[in-house]
Amino acid sequence: MFTALVLACAFIDAPKCLQFEDTRGPYRTEEQCIERISEMIGNIREISPYLTIVDTKCSTTSGQQT
């Protein structure tokens, strides 16, 4: 199982970073997780265009898919 994570930072004055963790997953495959990351990036850019995407990750998790 995989959980989608996105790290985004604002570099206006001093760098300030936020980690976004998906609330829909976890996902059974890494491909599903990567698709969700793409969707999350689009949403982040839409609501916070000043943030720069710094890193993404499909973190392995254990447990059942919800």
mmCIF file of the N, C-alpha and C atoms, coordinates in Angstrom:
data_MODEL
# 
_entry.id   MODEL 
# 
loop_
_atom_site.group_PDB 
_atom_site.id 
_atom_site.type_symbol 
_atom_site.label_atom_id 
_atom_site.label_alt_id 
_atom_site.label_comp_id 
_atom_site.label_asym_id 
_atom_site.label_entity_id 
_atom_site.label_seq_id 
_atom_site.pdbx_PDB_ins_code 
_atom_site.Cartn_x 
_atom_site.Cartn_y 
_atom_site.Cartn_z 
_atom_site.occupancy 
_atom_site.B_iso_or_equiv 
_atom_site.pdbx_formal_charge 
_atom_site.auth_seq_id 
_atom_site.auth_comp_id 
_atom_site.auth_asym_id 
_atom_site.auth_atom_id 
_atom_site.pdbx_PDB_model_num 
ATOM 1   N N  . MET A 1 1  ? 0.845   -1.168 0.000   1.00 0.00 ? 1  MET A N  1 
ATOM 2   C CA . MET A 1 1  ? 0.000   0.000  0.000   1.00 0.00 ? 1  MET A CA 1 
ATOM 3   C C  . MET A 1 1  ? 0.901   1.245  0.000   1.00 0.00 ? 1  MET A C  1 
ATOM 4   N N  . PHE A 1 2  ? 0.385   2.297  -0.641  1.00 0.00 ? 2  PHE A N  1 
ATOM 5   C CA . PHE A 1 2  ? 1.164   3.521  -0.806  1.00 0.00 ? 2  PHE A CA 1 
ATOM 6   C C  . PHE A 1 2  ? 0.334   4.740  -0.417  1.00 0.00 ? 2  PHE A C  1 
ATOM 7   N N  . THR A 1 3  ? 0.988   5.698  0.230   1.00 0.00 ? 3  THR A N  1 
ATOM 8   C CA . THR A 1 3  ? 0.371   6.974  0.582   1.00 0.00 ? 3  THR A CA 1 
ATOM 9   C C  . THR A 1 3  ? 1.077   8.074  -0.202  1.00 0.00 ? 3  THR A C  1 
ATOM 10  N N  . ALA A 1 4  ? 0.303   8.979  -0.795  1.00 0.00 ? 4  ALA A N  1 
ATOM 11  C CA . ALA A 1 4  ? 0.843   10.073 -1.603  1.00 0.00 ? 4  ALA A CA 1 
ATOM 12  C C  . ALA A 1 4  ? 1.222   11.252 -0.714  1.00 0.00 ? 4  ALA A C  1 
ATOM 13  N N  . LEU A 1 5  ? 2.449   11.761 -0.907  1.00 0.00 ? 5  LEU A N  1 
ATOM 14  C CA . LEU A 1 5  ? 2.952   12.916 -0.170  1.00 0.00 ? 5  LEU A CA 1 
ATOM 15  C C  . LEU A 1 5  ? 3.520   13.940 -1.143  1.00 0.00 ? 5  LEU A C  1 
ATOM 16  N N  . VAL A 1 6  ? 3.271   15.218 -0.861  1.00 0.00 ? 6  VAL A N  1 
ATOM 17  C CA . VAL A 1 6  ? 3.814   16.304 -1.683  1.00 0.00 ? 6  VAL A CA 1 
ATOM 18  C C  . VAL A 1 6  ? 4.398   17.355 -0.745  1.00 0.00 ? 6  VAL A C  1 
ATOM 19  N N  . LEU A 1 7  ? 5.630   17.780 -1.011  1.00 0.00 ? 7  LEU A N  1 
ATOM 20  C CA . LEU A 1 7  ? 6.271   18.846 -0.261  1.00 0.00 ? 7  LEU A CA 1 
ATOM 21  C C  . LEU A 1 7  ? 6.316   20.081 -1.149  1.00 0.00 ? 7  LEU A C  1 
ATOM 22  N N  . ALA A 1 8  ? 5.762   21.185 -0.636  1.00 0.00 ? 8  ALA A N  1 
ATOM 23  C CA . ALA A 1 8  ? 5.725   22.436 -1.397  1.00 0.00 ? 8  ALA A CA 1 
ATOM 24  C C  . ALA A 1 8  ? 6.242   23.562 -0.507  1.00 0.00 ? 8  ALA A C  1 
ATOM 25  N N  . CYS A 1 9  ? 6.998   24.495 -1.108  1.00 0.00 ? 9  CYS A N  1 
ATOM 26  C CA . CYS A 1 9  ? 7.599   25.583 -0.341  1.00 0.00 ? 9  CYS A CA 1 
ATOM 27  C C  . CYS A 1 9  ? 7.310   26.931 -0.995  1.00 0.00 ? 9  CYS A C  1 
ATOM 28  N N  . ALA A 1 10 ? 7.221   27.937 -0.144  1.00 0.00 ? 10 ALA A N  1 
ATOM 29  C CA . ALA A 1 10 ? 7.131   29.330 -0.589  1.00 0.00 ? 10 ALA A CA 1 
ATOM 30  C C  . ALA A 1 10 ? 8.489   29.960 -0.321  1.00 0.00 ? 10 ALA A C  1 
ATOM 31  N N  . PHE A 1 11 ? 9.029   30.656 -1.303  1.00 0.00 ? 11 PHE A N  1 
ATOM 32  C CA . PHE A 1 11 ? 10.353  31.260 -1.178  1.00 0.00 ? 11 PHE A CA 1 
ATOM 33  C C  . PHE A 1 11 ? 10.265  32.778 -1.246  1.00 0.00 ? 11 PHE A C  1 
ATOM 34  N N  . ILE A 1 12 ? 9.248   33.350 -0.621  1.00 0.00 ? 12 ILE A N  1 
ATOM 35  C CA . ILE A 1 12 ? 9.036   34.795 -0.713  1.00 0.00 ? 12 ILE A CA 1 
ATOM 36  C C  . ILE A 1 12 ? 10.066  35.538 0.146   1.00 0.00 ? 12 ILE A C  1 
ATOM 37  N N  . ASP A 1 13 ? 10.030  35.408 1.449   1.00 0.00 ? 13 ASP A N  1 
ATOM 38  C CA . ASP A 1 13 ? 11.046  35.997 2.328   1.00 0.00 ? 13 ASP A CA 1 
ATOM 39  C C  . ASP A 1 13 ? 11.957  34.876 2.806   1.00 0.00 ? 13 ASP A C  1 
ATOM 40  N N  . ALA A 1 14 ? 11.575  34.229 3.846   1.00 0.00 ? 14 ALA A N  1 
ATOM 41  C CA . ALA A 1 14 ? 12.301  33.044 4.316   1.00 0.00 ? 14 ALA A CA 1 
ATOM 42  C C  . ALA A 1 14 ? 11.530  31.823 3.828   1.00 0.00 ? 14 ALA A C  1 
ATOM 43  N N  . PRO A 1 15 ? 12.235  30.783 3.441   1.00 0.00 ? 15 PRO A N  1 
ATOM 44  C CA . PRO A 1 15 ? 11.532  29.587 2.956   1.00 0.00 ? 15 PRO A CA 1 
ATOM 45  C C  . PRO A 1 15 ? 10.586  29.015 4.007   1.00 0.00 ? 15 PRO A C  1 
ATOM 46  N N  . LYS A 1 16 ? 9.388   28.693 3.577   1.00 0.00 ? 16 LYS A N  1 
ATOM 47  C CA . LYS A 1 16 ? 8.399   28.059 4.449   1.00 0.00 ? 16 LYS A CA 1 
ATOM 48  C C  . LYS A 1 16 ? 7.807   26.903 3.662   1.00 0.00 ? 16 LYS A C  1 
ATOM 49  N N  . CYS A 1 17 ? 7.886   25.709 4.223   1.00 0.00 ? 17 CYS A N  1 
ATOM 50  C CA . CYS A 1 17 ? 7.444   24.517 3.502   1.00 0.00 ? 17 CYS A CA 1 
ATOM 51  C C  . CYS A 1 17 ? 6.254   23.866 4.194   1.00 0.00 ? 17 CYS A C  1 
ATOM 52  N N  . LEU A 1 18 ? 5.436   23.245 3.374   1.00 0.00 ? 18 LEU A N  1 
ATOM 53  C CA . LEU A 1 18 ? 4.269   22.507 3.846   1.00 0.00 ? 18 LEU A CA 1 
ATOM 54  C C  . LEU A 1 18 ? 4.304   21.114 3.248   1.00 0.00 ? 18 LEU A C  1 
ATOM 55  N N  . GLN A 1 19 ? 3.951   20.124 4.064   1.00 0.00 ? 19 GLN A N  1 
ATOM 56  C CA . GLN A 1 19 ? 3.824   18.758 3.545   1.00 0.00 ? 19 GLN A CA 1 
ATOM 57  C C  . GLN A 1 19 ? 2.341   18.442 3.435   1.00 0.00 ? 19 GLN A C  1 
ATOM 58  N N  . PHE A 1 20 ? 1.939   18.023 2.244   1.00 0.00 ? 20 PHE A N  1 
ATOM 59  C CA . PHE A 1 20 ? 0.554   17.629 1.990   1.00 0.00 ? 20 PHE A CA 1 
ATOM 60  C C  . PHE A 1 20 ? 0.499   16.105 1.939   1.00 0.00 ? 20 PHE A C  1 
ATOM 61  N N  . GLU A 1 21 ? -0.370  15.513 2.755   1.00 0.00 ? 21 GLU A N  1 
ATOM 62  C CA . GLU A 1 21 ? -0.555  14.066 2.763   1.00 0.00 ? 21 GLU A CA 1 
ATOM 63  C C  . GLU A 1 21 ? -1.961  13.758 2.287   1.00 0.00 ? 21 GLU A C  1 
ATOM 64  N N  . ASP A 1 22 ? -2.057  12.855 1.344   1.00 0.00 ? 22 ASP A N  1 
ATOM 65  C CA . ASP A 1 22 ? -3.342  12.481 0.769   1.00 0.00 ? 22 ASP A CA 1 
ATOM 66  C C  . ASP A 1 22 ? -4.263  11.891 1.822   1.00 0.00 ? 22 ASP A C  1 
ATOM 67  N N  . THR A 1 23 ? -5.548  12.242 1.744   1.00 0.00 ? 23 THR A N  1 
ATOM 68  C CA . THR A 1 23 ? -6.536  11.712 2.678   1.00 0.00 ? 23 THR A CA 1 
ATOM 69  C C  . THR A 1 23 ? -7.445  10.670 2.029   1.00 0.00 ? 23 THR A C  1 
ATOM 70  N N  . ARG A 1 24 ? -7.258  10.393 0.756   1.00 0.00 ? 24 ARG A N  1 
ATOM 71  C CA . ARG A 1 24 ? -8.089  9.401  0.058   1.00 0.00 ? 24 ARG A CA 1 
ATOM 72  C C  . ARG A 1 24 ? -7.520  7.989  0.132   1.00 0.00 ? 24 ARG A C  1 
ATOM 73  N N  . GLY A 1 25 ? -6.199  7.873  0.158   1.00 0.00 ? 25 GLY A N  1 
ATOM 74  C CA . GLY A 1 25 ? -5.529  6.579  0.086   1.00 0.00 ? 25 GLY A CA 1 
ATOM 75  C C  . GLY A 1 25 ? -5.600  5.826  1.386   1.00 0.00 ? 25 GLY A C  1 
ATOM 76  N N  . PRO A 1 26 ? -4.813  4.819  1.563   1.00 0.00 ? 26 PRO A N  1 
ATOM 77  C CA . PRO A 1 26 ? -3.695  4.426  0.725   1.00 0.00 ? 26 PRO A CA 1 
ATOM 78  C C  . PRO A 1 26 ? -4.123  3.702  -0.548  1.00 0.00 ? 26 PRO A C  1 
ATOM 79  N N  . TYR A 1 27 ? -3.176  3.575  -1.462  1.00 0.00 ? 27 TYR A N  1 
ATOM 80  C CA . TYR A 1 27 ? -3.432  2.975  -2.774  1.00 0.00 ? 27 TYR A CA 1 
ATOM 81  C C  . TYR A 1 27 ? -2.738  1.629  -2.869  1.00 0.00 ? 27 TYR A C  1 
ATOM 82  N N  . ARG A 1 28 ? -3.339  0.735  -3.600  1.00 0.00 ? 28 ARG A N  1 
ATOM 83  C CA . ARG A 1 28 ? -2.799  -0.625 -3.740  1.00 0.00 ? 28 ARG A CA 1 
ATOM 84  C C  . ARG A 1 28 ? -1.520  -0.655 -4.572  1.00 0.00 ? 28 ARG A C  1 
ATOM 85  N N  . THR A 1 29 ? -1.423  0.208  -5.594  1.00 0.00 ? 29 THR A N  1 
ATOM 86  C CA . THR A 1 29 ? -0.257  0.187  -6.474  1.00 0.00 ? 29 THR A CA 1 
ATOM 87  C C  . THR A 1 29 ? 0.452   1.538  -6.462  1.00 0.00 ? 29 THR A C  1 
ATOM 88  N N  . GLU A 1 30 ? 1.731   1.505  -6.780  1.00 0.00 ? 30 GLU A N  1 
ATOM 89  C CA . GLU A 1 30 ? 2.502   2.742  -6.867  1.00 0.00 ? 30 GLU A CA 1 
ATOM 90  C C  . GLU A 1 30 ? 1.992   3.608  -8.020  1.00 0.00 ? 30 GLU A C  1 
ATOM 91  N N  . GLU A 1 31 ? 1.533   2.990  -9.094  1.00 0.00 ? 31 GLU A N  1 
ATOM 92  C CA . GLU A 1 31 ? 0.995   3.744  -10.231 1.00 0.00 ? 31 GLU A CA 1 
ATOM 93  C C  . GLU A 1 31 ? -0.224  4.567  -9.814  1.00 0.00 ? 31 GLU A C  1 
ATOM 94  N N  . GLN A 1 32 ? -1.106  3.989  -8.995  1.00 0.00 ? 32 GLN A N  1 
ATOM 95  C CA . GLN A 1 32 ? -2.276  4.730  -8.505  1.00 0.00 ? 32 GLN A CA 1 
ATOM 96  C C  . GLN A 1 32 ? -1.830  5.901  -7.631  1.00 0.00 ? 32 GLN A C  1 
ATOM 97  N N  . CYS A 1 33 ? -0.816  5.665  -6.824  1.00 0.00 ? 33 CYS A N  1 
ATOM 98  C CA . CYS A 1 33 ? -0.290  6.709  -5.961  1.00 0.00 ? 33 CYS A CA 1 
ATOM 99  C C  . CYS A 1 33 ? 0.300   7.858  -6.790  1.00 0.00 ? 33 CYS A C  1 
ATOM 100 N N  . ILE A 1 34 ? 1.043   7.528  -7.826  1.00 0.00 ? 34 ILE A N  1 
ATOM 101 C CA . ILE A 1 34 ? 1.640   8.545  -8.698  1.00 0.00 ? 34 ILE A CA 1 
ATOM 102 C C  . ILE A 1 34 ? 0.552   9.363  -9.393  1.00 0.00 ? 34 ILE A C  1 
ATOM 103 N N  . GLU A 1 35 ? -0.511  8.713  -9.820  1.00 0.00 ? 35 GLU A N  1 
ATOM 104 C CA . GLU A 1 35 ? -1.641  9.437  -10.419 1.00 0.00 ? 35 GLU A CA 1 
ATOM 105 C C  . GLU A 1 35 ? -2.245  10.412 -9.424  1.00 0.00 ? 35 GLU A C  1 
ATOM 106 N N  . ARG A 1 36 ? -2.366  9.979  -8.169  1.00 0.00 ? 36 ARG A N  1 
ATOM 107 C CA . ARG A 1 36 ? -2.932  10.847 -7.136  1.00 0.00 ? 36 ARG A CA 1 
ATOM 108 C C  . ARG A 1 36 ? -2.005  12.027 -6.857  1.00 0.00 ? 36 ARG A C  1 
ATOM 109 N N  . ILE A 1 37 ? -0.707  11.801 -6.863  1.00 0.00 ? 37 ILE A N  1 
ATOM 110 C CA . ILE A 1 37 ? 0.247   12.902 -6.674  1.00 0.00 ? 37 ILE A CA 1 
ATOM 111 C C  . ILE A 1 37 ? 0.057   13.950 -7.761  1.00 0.00 ? 37 ILE A C  1 
ATOM 112 N N  . SER A 1 38 ? -0.118  13.526 -9.000  1.00 0.00 ? 38 SER A N  1 
ATOM 113 C CA . SER A 1 38 ? -0.337  14.474 -10.099 1.00 0.00 ? 38 SER A CA 1 
ATOM 114 C C  . SER A 1 38 ? -1.586  15.304 -9.852  1.00 0.00 ? 38 SER A C  1 
ATOM 115 N N  . GLU A 1 39 ? -2.637  14.667 -9.383  1.00 0.00 ? 39 GLU A N  1 
ATOM 116 C CA . GLU A 1 39 ? -3.880  15.376 -9.076  1.00 0.00 ? 39 GLU A CA 1 
ATOM 117 C C  . GLU A 1 39 ? -3.669  16.367 -7.923  1.00 0.00 ? 39 GLU A C  1 
ATOM 118 N N  . MET A 1 40 ? -2.948  15.923 -6.903  1.00 0.00 ? 40 MET A N  1 
ATOM 119 C CA . MET A 1 40 ? -2.678  16.793 -5.760  1.00 0.00 ? 40 MET A CA 1 
ATOM 120 C C  . MET A 1 40 ? -1.874  18.022 -6.175  1.00 0.00 ? 40 MET A C  1 
ATOM 121 N N  . ILE A 1 41 ? -0.868  17.833 -7.024  1.00 0.00 ? 41 ILE A N  1 
ATOM 122 C CA . ILE A 1 41 ? -0.053  18.953 -7.497  1.00 0.00 ? 41 ILE A CA 1 
ATOM 123 C C  . ILE A 1 41 ? -0.926  19.973 -8.219  1.00 0.00 ? 41 ILE A C  1 
ATOM 124 N N  . GLY A 1 42 ? -1.822  19.504 -9.072  1.00 0.00 ? 42 GLY A N  1 
ATOM 125 C CA . GLY A 1 42 ? -2.739  20.411 -9.764  1.00 0.00 ? 42 GLY A CA 1 
ATOM 126 C C  . GLY A 1 42 ? -3.592  21.199 -8.790  1.00 0.00 ? 42 GLY A C  1 
ATOM 127 N N  . ASN A 1 43 ? -4.107  20.527 -7.757  1.00 0.00 ? 43 ASN A N  1 
ATOM 128 C CA . ASN A 1 43 ? -4.935  21.201 -6.757  1.00 0.00 ? 43 ASN A CA 1 
ATOM 129 C C  . ASN A 1 43 ? -4.135  22.217 -5.957  1.00 0.00 ? 43 ASN A C  1 
ATOM 130 N N  . ILE A 1 44 ? -2.918  21.855 -5.570  1.00 0.00 ? 44 ILE A N  1 
ATOM 131 C CA . ILE A 1 44 ? -2.065  22.772 -4.805  1.00 0.00 ? 44 ILE A CA 1 
ATOM 132 C C  . ILE A 1 44 ? -1.755  24.015 -5.631  1.00 0.00 ? 44 ILE A C  1 
ATOM 133 N N  . ARG A 1 45 ? -1.402  23.828 -6.886  1.00 0.00 ? 45 ARG A N  1 
ATOM 134 C CA . ARG A 1 45 ? -1.088  24.979 -7.753  1.00 0.00 ? 45 ARG A CA 1 
ATOM 135 C C  . ARG A 1 45 ? -2.303  25.867 -7.977  1.00 0.00 ? 45 ARG A C  1 
ATOM 136 N N  . GLU A 1 46 ? -3.480  25.268 -8.004  1.00 0.00 ? 46 GLU A N  1 
ATOM 137 C CA . GLU A 1 46 ? -4.706  26.038 -8.213  1.00 0.00 ? 46 GLU A CA 1 
ATOM 138 C C  . GLU A 1 46 ? -5.029  26.912 -7.002  1.00 0.00 ? 46 GLU A C  1 
ATOM 139 N N  . ILE A 1 47 ? -4.890  26.370 -5.796  1.00 0.00 ? 47 ILE A N  1 
ATOM 140 C CA . ILE A 1 47 ? -5.270  27.142 -4.610  1.00 0.00 ? 47 ILE A CA 1 
ATOM 141 C C  . ILE A 1 47 ? -4.116  27.961 -4.031  1.00 0.00 ? 47 ILE A C  1 
ATOM 142 N N  . SER A 1 48 ? -2.862  27.593 -4.334  1.00 0.00 ? 48 SER A N  1 
ATOM 143 C CA . SER A 1 48 ? -1.699  28.292 -3.793  1.00 0.00 ? 48 SER A CA 1 
ATOM 144 C C  . SER A 1 48 ? -0.619  28.436 -4.862  1.00 0.00 ? 48 SER A C  1 
ATOM 145 N N  . PRO A 1 49 ? -0.827  29.315 -5.843  1.00 0.00 ? 49 PRO A N  1 
ATOM 146 C CA . PRO A 1 49 ? 0.134   29.422 -6.948  1.00 0.00 ? 49 PRO A CA 1 
ATOM 147 C C  . PRO A 1 49 ? 1.520   29.904 -6.530  1.00 0.00 ? 49 PRO A C  1 
ATOM 148 N N  . TYR A 1 50 ? 1.658   30.462 -5.339  1.00 0.00 ? 50 TYR A N  1 
ATOM 149 C CA . TYR A 1 50 ? 2.963   30.934 -4.873  1.00 0.00 ? 50 TYR A CA 1 
ATOM 150 C C  . TYR A 1 50 ? 3.835   29.794 -4.348  1.00 0.00 ? 50 TYR A C  1 
ATOM 151 N N  . LEU A 1 51 ? 3.271   28.609 -4.142  1.00 0.00 ? 51 LEU A N  1 
ATOM 152 C CA . LEU A 1 51 ? 4.047   27.469 -3.652  1.00 0.00 ? 51 LEU A CA 1 
ATOM 153 C C  . LEU A 1 51 ? 4.773   26.779 -4.798  1.00 0.00 ? 51 LEU A C  1 
ATOM 154 N N  . THR A 1 52 ? 5.988   26.351 -4.536  1.00 0.00 ? 52 THR A N  1 
ATOM 155 C CA . THR A 1 52 ? 6.781   25.587 -5.493  1.00 0.00 ? 52 THR A CA 1 
ATOM 156 C C  . THR A 1 52 ? 6.834   24.138 -5.014  1.00 0.00 ? 52 THR A C  1 
ATOM 157 N N  . ILE A 1 53 ? 6.510   23.198 -5.902  1.00 0.00 ? 53 ILE A N  1 
ATOM 158 C CA . ILE A 1 53 ? 6.587   21.787 -5.559  1.00 0.00 ? 53 ILE A CA 1 
ATOM 159 C C  . ILE A 1 53 ? 8.060   21.407 -5.482  1.00 0.00 ? 53 ILE A C  1 
ATOM 160 N N  . VAL A 1 54 ? 8.492   20.935 -4.325  1.00 0.00 ? 54 VAL A N  1 
ATOM 161 C CA . VAL A 1 54 ? 9.893   20.625 -4.084  1.00 0.00 ? 54 VAL A CA 1 
ATOM 162 C C  . VAL A 1 54 ? 10.151  19.128 -4.203  1.00 0.00 ? 54 VAL A C  1 
ATOM 163 N N  . ASP A 1 55 ? 9.216   18.302 -3.715  1.00 0.00 ? 55 ASP A N  1 
ATOM 164 C CA . ASP A 1 55 ? 9.429   16.859 -3.726  1.00 0.00 ? 55 ASP A CA 1 
ATOM 165 C C  . ASP A 1 55 ? 8.086   16.143 -3.654  1.00 0.00 ? 55 ASP A C  1 
ATOM 166 N N  . THR A 1 56 ? 8.075   14.916 -4.136  1.00 0.00 ? 56 THR A N  1 
ATOM 167 C CA . THR A 1 56 ? 6.901   14.055 -4.032  1.00 0.00 ? 56 THR A CA 1 
ATOM 168 C C  . THR A 1 56 ? 7.373   12.664 -3.634  1.00 0.00 ? 56 THR A C  1 
ATOM 169 N N  . LYS A 1 57 ? 6.457   11.909 -3.040  1.00 0.00 ? 57 LYS A N  1 
ATOM 170 C CA . LYS A 1 57 ? 6.839   10.565 -2.608  1.00 0.00 ? 57 LYS A CA 1 
ATOM 171 C C  . LYS A 1 57 ? 5.602   9.695  -2.464  1.00 0.00 ? 57 LYS A C  1 
ATOM 172 N N  . CYS A 1 58 ? 5.741   8.452  -2.862  1.00 0.00 ? 58 CYS A N  1 
ATOM 173 C CA . CYS A 1 58 ? 4.752   7.432  -2.562  1.00 0.00 ? 58 CYS A CA 1 
ATOM 174 C C  . CYS A 1 58 ? 5.320   6.608  -1.418  1.00 0.00 ? 58 CYS A C  1 
ATOM 175 N N  . SER A 1 59 ? 4.873   6.898  -0.228  1.00 0.00 ? 59 SER A N  1 
ATOM 176 C CA . SER A 1 59 ? 5.383   6.252  0.970   1.00 0.00 ? 59 SER A CA 1 
ATOM 177 C C  . SER A 1 59 ? 4.670   4.906  1.157   1.00 0.00 ? 59 SER A C  1 
ATOM 178 N N  . THR A 1 60 ? 5.434   3.884  1.467   1.00 0.00 ? 60 THR A N  1 
ATOM 179 C CA . THR A 1 60 ? 4.816   2.576  1.699   1.00 0.00 ? 60 THR A CA 1 
ATOM 180 C C  . THR A 1 60 ? 4.152   2.572  3.066   1.00 0.00 ? 60 THR A C  1 
ATOM 181 N N  . THR A 1 61 ? 2.968   1.966  3.105   1.00 0.00 ? 61 THR A N  1 
ATOM 182 C CA . THR A 1 61 ? 2.190   1.876  4.327   1.00 0.00 ? 61 THR A CA 1 
ATOM 183 C C  . THR A 1 61 ? 1.691   0.451  4.483   1.00 0.00 ? 61 THR A C  1 
ATOM 184 N N  . SER A 1 62 ? 1.184   0.157  5.647   1.00 0.00 ? 62 SER A N  1 
ATOM 185 C CA . SER A 1 62 ? 0.544   -1.136 5.849   1.00 0.00 ? 62 SER A CA 1 
ATOM 186 C C  . SER A 1 62 ? -0.912  -0.873 6.225   1.00 0.00 ? 62 SER A C  1 
ATOM 187 N N  . GLY A 1 63 ? -1.751  -1.865 6.015   1.00 0.00 ? 63 GLY A N  1 
ATOM 188 C CA . GLY A 1 63 ? -3.161  -1.701 6.369   1.00 0.00 ? 63 GLY A CA 1 
ATOM 189 C C  . GLY A 1 63 ? -4.052  -1.857 5.173   1.00 0.00 ? 63 GLY A C  1 
ATOM 190 N N  . GLN A 1 64 ? -5.329  -1.645 5.422   1.00 0.00 ? 64 GLN A N  1 
ATOM 191 C CA . GLN A 1 64 ? -6.355  -1.824 4.409   1.00 0.00 ? 64 GLN A CA 1 
ATOM 192 C C  . GLN A 1 64 ? -6.644  -0.531 3.675   1.00 0.00 ? 64 GLN A C  1 
ATOM 193 N N  . GLN A 1 65 ? -7.013  -0.639 2.414   1.00 0.00 ? 65 GLN A N  1 
ATOM 194 C CA . GLN A 1 65 ? -7.419  0.521  1.638   1.00 0.00 ? 65 GLN A CA 1 
ATOM 195 C C  . GLN A 1 65 ? -8.804  0.927  2.084   1.00 0.00 ? 65 GLN A C  1 
ATOM 196 N N  . THR A 1 66 ? -9.038  2.240  2.238   1.00 0.00 ? 66 THR A N  1 
ATOM 197 C CA . THR A 1 66 ? -10.345 2.734  2.661   1.00 0.00 ? 66 THR A CA 1 
ATOM 198 C C  . THR A 1 66 ? -11.147 3.177  1.473   1.00 0.00 ? 66 THR A C  1 
# 
